[in-house]
């Protein structure tokens, strides 16, 4: 760290470190995030292309500005207590039962790494998923049973409607994963919903 400039230095280049999809990447001053990801050699082409599309979408960038940035203390409040040693359905059942908290690395994909599960709010996380599906008259218990499958095995469909997001699809379900939350580098399940078609198309159904 160059204290005078307040920037990190790697091989004589100034920039900043970020965590994207659970992996540390150094972004040189003036460098695009997607270019830094490519240069690092740590990411799949699909992830790089999706991030690049997100970064170059003016509407998404405006949405990020409107949502603002929260402090580390505010992030801790959003996350709540951590429940450890749980994966997949066990993590979902625990957080749904407690109606609070989060599980780090509740899910995993080879293309984007570990994905956290958070109870969250009525706009993001498991709380959002449950409340929205209840509003739609969907059997929530049965729906939650299928979340792990779409998150871990769904086809990578590129960016979703939300900023800093990826969408994954099976034949009848979709899941959206965000790789930031209001300026903080955490990768978590934002939402999941019924859909049709599966595949890797660019259609973006209501979330």
Secondary structure, DSSP 8 states (H G I E B T S, - for coil): -BTTTTBEEETTEEEEEEEETTEEEEEETT--HHHHHHHHT-S-HHHHHHHHHHHT-HHHHHHHHHH----HHHHHHHH-SB--S--HHHHHHHHHHHTS-EEEEEEEETTTEEEEEE--BTTBSHHHHHHHHHHTT--HHHHHHTHHHHHHHSEE----SSTTEEEEE-SSEEEEEES-BTTB---EEEEEEE-S--TT-------
